[in-house]
């Protein structure tokens, strides 16, 4: 019968490595979202933030601090304006990480 021993230090190192890859992916998505954001005044572009809300859990936020809903309106469109997505293409581009 096979004998298996788990090295707890190795498991912790593996977990840390996986978490760092998540951080790199989240930051890369944030940078790409800034790049893809429609540029008129630059306010939407500089409003993109990547925030760690828990260990290994990241949130990408756009539009914080803006007085209107342009972040959502640009991403999804309205009845009067075609969508100009910037978050979805950024996430789609990094889907294989």
Secondary structure, 3 states (H helix, E strand, C coil): CCCCCCCHHHHHHHHHHHHHHHHHHHHHHHHHHHHHCCCCCCHHHHCCEEEEEECCEEEEECCCCCCCCHHHHHHHCCCCCCCCCCHHHHHHHCCCC
